[in-house]
């Protein structure tokens, strides 16, 4: 696929995601939840995470589809170093959570199991490594 076709696809998908956002918000506002759709029970507990996910995905698709907020080349290295530092902090916090067990993580009432922090350490450390190595190549 060409870049033009990918950008056009991103614009189309941004519209679909916006429609999903509006539909989820409307269903919640009208008190029509819970509903069963495609074997999934959509409850009021799913509204906030669903809206946040839709908003983030919409912003990413708009950014790619319409070239909003291009990162200048001279600032790309700074961006990668900051992203690497954030990923490093996240990996360290997950690592501390694994070995102390004192940090209880709740996401909208769901207690996150301790074993998920192993995935968090691996993924965050890998992303930090990639960020720092790409920043070093730009120097």
ChimeraX commands (.cxc) that place a marker at each C-alpha (Angstrom):
marker #1 position 0.00,0.00,0.00 radius 0.5
marker #1 position 1.13,3.53,-0.64 radius 0.5
marker #1 position 1.39,6.21,2.01 radius 0.5
marker #1 position -1.58,7.99,0.45 radius 0.5
marker #1 position -3.74,4.87,0.75 radius 0.5
marker #1 position -2.68,4.41,4.38 radius 0.5
marker #1 position -3.49,8.03,5.19 radius 0.5
marker #1 position -6.89,7.72,3.51 radius 0.5
marker #1 position -7.53,4.55,5.50 radius 0.5
marker #1 position -6.55,6.37,8.71 radius 0.5
marker #1 position -9.04,9.14,7.90 radius 0.5
marker #1 position -11.81,6.59,7.30 radius 0.5
marker #1 position -10.99,4.69,10.50 radius 0.5
marker #1 position -10.93,7.97,12.45 radius 0.5
marker #1 position -14.54,8.46,11.39 radius 0.5
marker #1 position -15.46,4.94,12.54 radius 0.5
marker #1 position -13.76,5.44,15.90 radius 0.5
marker #1 position -15.53,8.77,16.36 radius 0.5
marker #1 position -18.84,7.03,15.61 radius 0.5
marker #1 position -18.02,4.35,18.19 radius 0.5
marker #1 position -17.18,7.05,20.75 radius 0.5
marker #1 position -20.47,8.87,20.15 radius 0.5
marker #1 position -22.48,5.63,20.22 radius 0.5
marker #1 position -20.93,4.46,23.51 radius 0.5
marker #1 position -21.45,7.87,25.08 radius 0.5
marker #1 position -25.07,8.00,23.88 radius 0.5
marker #1 position -25.87,4.48,25.11 radius 0.5
marker #1 position -24.47,5.39,28.50 radius 0.5
marker #1 position -26.26,8.74,28.69 radius 0.5
marker #1 position -29.61,7.17,27.78 radius 0.5
marker #1 position -29.26,4.43,30.39 radius 0.5
marker #1 position -29.42,1.66,27.79 radius 0.5
marker #1 position -26.54,-0.33,29.25 radius 0.5
marker #1 position -26.01,-3.25,29.80 radius 0.5
marker #1 position -26.51,-4.66,26.31 radius 0.5
marker #1 position -25.34,-7.84,24.65 radius 0.5
marker #1 position -23.56,-7.36,21.32 radius 0.5
marker #1 position -21.49,-9.94,19.44 radius 0.5
marker #1 position -21.27,-12.13,22.53 radius 0.5
marker #1 position -19.93,-9.31,24.70 radius 0.5
marker #1 position -21.84,-7.76,27.58 radius 0.5
marker #1 position -21.38,-3.98,27.45 radius 0.5
marker #1 position -21.88,-2.61,30.96 radius 0.5
marker #1 position -21.49,0.80,32.58 radius 0.5
marker #1 position -18.09,-0.29,33.89 radius 0.5
marker #1 position -16.77,-0.40,30.32 radius 0.5
marker #1 position -17.85,3.14,29.43 radius 0.5
marker #1 position -14.91,5.14,30.81 radius 0.5
marker #1 position -12.13,2.82,29.53 radius 0.5
marker #1 position -13.93,2.53,26.19 radius 0.5
marker #1 position -14.24,6.28,25.80 radius 0.5
marker #1 position -10.60,6.83,26.76 radius 0.5
marker #1 position -9.44,4.17,24.32 radius 0.5
marker #1 position -11.58,5.61,21.52 radius 0.5
marker #1 position -10.29,9.13,22.20 radius 0.5
marker #1 position -6.65,8.02,22.15 radius 0.5
marker #1 position -7.12,5.95,18.99 radius 0.5
marker #1 position -8.95,8.84,17.31 radius 0.5
marker #1 position -6.09,11.24,18.07 radius 0.5
marker #1 position -3.51,8.81,16.70 radius 0.5
marker #1 position -5.50,8.27,13.49 radius 0.5
marker #1 position -6.07,12.01,13.00 radius 0.5
marker #1 position -2.37,12.65,13.60 radius 0.5
marker #1 position -1.37,10.14,10.94 radius 0.5
marker #1 position -4.16,10.86,8.45 radius 0.5
marker #1 position -3.82,14.64,8.37 radius 0.5
marker #1 position -0.12,15.10,9.31 radius 0.5
marker #1 position -1.03,17.03,12.45 radius 0.5
marker #1 position 1.88,17.88,14.72 radius 0.5
marker #1 position 4.87,16.59,12.78 radius 0.5
marker #1 position 7.97,16.24,14.94 radius 0.5
marker #1 position 10.83,18.32,13.51 radius 0.5
marker #1 position 14.01,16.34,12.85 radius 0.5
marker #1 position 16.12,18.35,15.30 radius 0.5
marker #1 position 13.71,17.55,18.14 radius 0.5
marker #1 position 13.26,13.86,17.38 radius 0.5
marker #1 position 16.29,12.90,19.47 radius 0.5
marker #1 position 14.91,14.81,22.48 radius 0.5
marker #1 position 11.55,13.11,22.05 radius 0.5
marker #1 position 13.20,9.67,22.01 radius 0.5
marker #1 position 15.28,10.41,25.12 radius 0.5
marker #1 position 12.20,11.61,27.05 radius 0.5
marker #1 position 10.18,8.56,25.91 radius 0.5
marker #1 position 13.07,6.28,26.95 radius 0.5
marker #1 position 13.23,7.92,30.38 radius 0.5
marker #1 position 9.48,7.47,30.89 radius 0.5
marker #1 position 9.64,3.82,29.86 radius 0.5
marker #1 position 12.60,3.31,32.20 radius 0.5
marker #1 position 10.62,4.72,35.14 radius 0.5
marker #1 position 7.64,2.50,34.29 radius 0.5
marker #1 position 9.90,-0.58,34.12 radius 0.5
marker #1 position 11.48,0.29,37.48 radius 0.5
marker #1 position 8.08,0.76,39.15 radius 0.5
marker #1 position 6.89,-2.62,37.82 radius 0.5
marker #1 position 10.15,-4.20,39.00 radius 0.5
marker #1 position 9.71,-2.71,42.49 radius 0.5
marker #1 position 6.08,-3.91,42.55 radius 0.5
marker #1 position 7.22,-7.44,41.72 radius 0.5
marker #1 position 9.73,-7.74,44.53 radius 0.5
marker #1 position 8.01,-5.77,47.27 radius 0.5
marker #1 position 4.39,-6.65,46.54 radius 0.5
marker #1 position 3.40,-3.52,48.47 radius 0.5
marker #1 position 2.00,-1.59,45.53 radius 0.5
marker #1 position -1.62,-2.52,44.85 radius 0.5
marker #1 position -2.74,-1.47,41.40 radius 0.5
marker #1 position -6.46,-0.90,40.85 radius 0.5
marker #1 position -7.89,0.09,37.48 radius 0.5
marker #1 position -11.55,1.05,37.79 radius 0.5
marker #1 position -12.09,-1.41,40.62 radius 0.5
marker #1 position -10.15,-4.26,38.99 radius 0.5
marker #1 position -7.18,-5.41,41.06 radius 0.5
marker #1 position -4.31,-5.99,38.65 radius 0.5
marker #1 position -2.60,-9.33,39.36 radius 0.5
marker #1 position 1.07,-9.30,40.27 radius 0.5
marker #1 position 2.11,-11.49,37.31 radius 0.5
marker #1 position 1.12,-8.73,34.86 radius 0.5
marker #1 position 4.05,-6.69,36.18 radius 0.5
marker #1 position 6.41,-9.23,34.59 radius 0.5
marker #1 position 4.95,-8.28,31.22 radius 0.5
marker #1 position 5.19,-4.61,32.20 radius 0.5
marker #1 position 8.89,-4.92,33.05 radius 0.5
marker #1 position 9.75,-6.70,29.81 radius 0.5
marker #1 position 7.73,-4.45,27.51 radius 0.5
marker #1 position 8.72,-1.16,29.20 radius 0.5
marker #1 position 12.41,-2.13,29.36 radius 0.5
marker #1 position 12.40,-3.12,25.68 radius 0.5
marker #1 position 10.72,0.14,24.66 radius 0.5
marker #1 position 13.23,2.11,26.76 radius 0.5
marker #1 position 16.10,0.27,25.09 radius 0.5
marker #1 position 14.68,0.98,21.63 radius 0.5
marker #1 position 14.14,4.65,22.43 radius 0.5
marker #1 position 17.67,5.16,23.73 radius 0.5
marker #1 position 19.28,3.20,20.88 radius 0.5
marker #1 position 17.38,5.19,18.24 radius 0.5
marker #1 position 18.33,8.44,19.99 radius 0.5
marker #1 position 21.99,7.36,19.95 radius 0.5
marker #1 position 21.81,6.68,16.20 radius 0.5
marker #1 position 20.51,10.23,15.58 radius 0.5
marker #1 position 23.42,11.82,17.47 radius 0.5
marker link #1:1,2 radius 0.2
marker link #1:2,3 radius 0.2
marker link #1:3,4 radius 0.2
marker link #1:4,5 radius 0.2
marker link #1:5,6 radius 0.2
marker link #1:6,7 radius 0.2
marker link #1:7,8 radius 0.2
marker link #1:8,9 radius 0.2
marker link #1:9,10 radius 0.2
marker link #1:10,11 radius 0.2
marker link #1:11,12 radius 0.2
marker link #1:12,13 radius 0.2
marker link #1:13,14 radius 0.2
marker link #1:14,15 radius 0.2
marker link #1:15,16 radius 0.2
marker link #1:16,17 radius 0.2
marker link #1:17,18 radius 0.2
marker link #1:18,19 radius 0.2
marker link #1:19,20 radius 0.2
marker link #1:20,21 radius 0.2
marker link #1:21,22 radius 0.2
marker link #1:22,23 radius 0.2
marker link #1:23,24 radius 0.2
marker link #1:24,25 radius 0.2
marker link #1:25,26 radius 0.2
marker link #1:26,27 radius 0.2
marker link #1:27,28 radius 0.2
marker link #1:28,29 radius 0.2
marker link #1:29,30 radius 0.2
marker link #1:30,31 radius 0.2
marker link #1:31,32 radius 0.2
marker link #1:32,33 radius 0.2
marker link #1:33,34 radius 0.2
marker link #1:34,35 radius 0.2
marker link #1:35,36 radius 0.2
marker link #1:36,37 radius 0.2
marker link #1:37,38 radius 0.2
marker link #1:38,39 radius 0.2
marker link #1:39,40 radius 0.2
marker link #1:40,41 radius 0.2
marker link #1:41,42 radius 0.2
marker link #1:42,43 radius 0.2
marker link #1:43,44 radius 0.2
marker link #1:44,45 radius 0.2
marker link #1:45,46 radius 0.2
marker link #1:46,47 radius 0.2
marker link #1:47,48 radius 0.2
marker link #1:48,49 radius 0.2
marker link #1:49,50 radius 0.2
marker link #1:50,51 radius 0.2
marker link #1:51,52 radius 0.2
marker link #1:52,53 radius 0.2
marker link #1:53,54 radius 0.2
marker link #1:54,55 radius 0.2
marker link #1:55,56 radius 0.2
marker link #1:56,57 radius 0.2
marker link #1:57,58 radius 0.2
marker link #1:58,59 radius 0.2
marker link #1:59,60 radius 0.2
marker link #1:60,61 radius 0.2
marker link #1:61,62 radius 0.2
marker link #1:62,63 radius 0.2
marker link #1:63,64 radius 0.2
marker link #1:64,65 radius 0.2
marker link #1:65,66 radius 0.2
marker link #1:66,67 radius 0.2
marker link #1:67,68 radius 0.2
marker link #1:68,69 radius 0.2
marker link #1:69,70 radius 0.2
marker link #1:70,71 radius 0.2
marker link #1:71,72 radius 0.2
marker link #1:72,73 radius 0.2
marker link #1:73,74 radius 0.2
marker link #1:74,75 radius 0.2
marker link #1:75,76 radius 0.2
marker link #1:76,77 radius 0.2
marker link #1:77,78 radius 0.2
marker link #1:78,79 radius 0.2
marker link #1:79,80 radius 0.2
marker link #1:80,81 radius 0.2
marker link #1:81,82 radius 0.2
marker link #1:82,83 radius 0.2
marker link #1:83,84 radius 0.2
marker link #1:84,85 radius 0.2
marker link #1:85,86 radius 0.2
marker link #1:86,87 radius 0.2
marker link #1:87,88 radius 0.2
marker link #1:88,89 radius 0.2
marker link #1:89,90 radius 0.2
marker link #1:90,91 radius 0.2
marker link #1:91,92 radius 0.2
marker link #1:92,93 radius 0.2
marker link #1:93,94 radius 0.2
marker link #1:94,95 radius 0.2
marker link #1:95,96 radius 0.2
marker link #1:96,97 radius 0.2
marker link #1:97,98 radius 0.2
marker link #1:98,99 radius 0.2
marker link #1:99,100 radius 0.2
marker link #1:100,101 radius 0.2
marker link #1:101,102 radius 0.2
marker link #1:102,103 radius 0.2
marker link #1:103,104 radius 0.2
marker link #1:104,105 radius 0.2
marker link #1:105,106 radius 0.2
marker link #1:106,107 radius 0.2
marker link #1:107,108 radius 0.2
marker link #1:108,109 radius 0.2
marker link #1:109,110 radius 0.2
marker link #1:110,111 radius 0.2
marker link #1:111,112 radius 0.2
marker link #1:112,113 radius 0.2
marker link #1:113,114 radius 0.2
marker link #1:114,115 radius 0.2
marker link #1:115,116 radius 0.2
marker link #1:116,117 radius 0.2
marker link #1:117,118 radius 0.2
marker link #1:118,119 radius 0.2
marker link #1:119,120 radius 0.2
marker link #1:120,121 radius 0.2
marker link #1:121,122 radius 0.2
marker link #1:122,123 radius 0.2
marker link #1:123,124 radius 0.2
marker link #1:124,125 radius 0.2
marker link #1:125,126 radius 0.2
marker link #1:126,127 radius 0.2
marker link #1:127,128 radius 0.2
marker link #1:128,129 radius 0.2
marker link #1:129,130 radius 0.2
marker link #1:130,131 radius 0.2
marker link #1:131,132 radius 0.2
marker link #1:132,133 radius 0.2
marker link #1:133,134 radius 0.2
marker link #1:134,135 radius 0.2
marker link #1:135,136 radius 0.2
marker link #1:136,137 radius 0.2
marker link #1:137,138 radius 0.2
marker link #1:138,139 radius 0.2
view
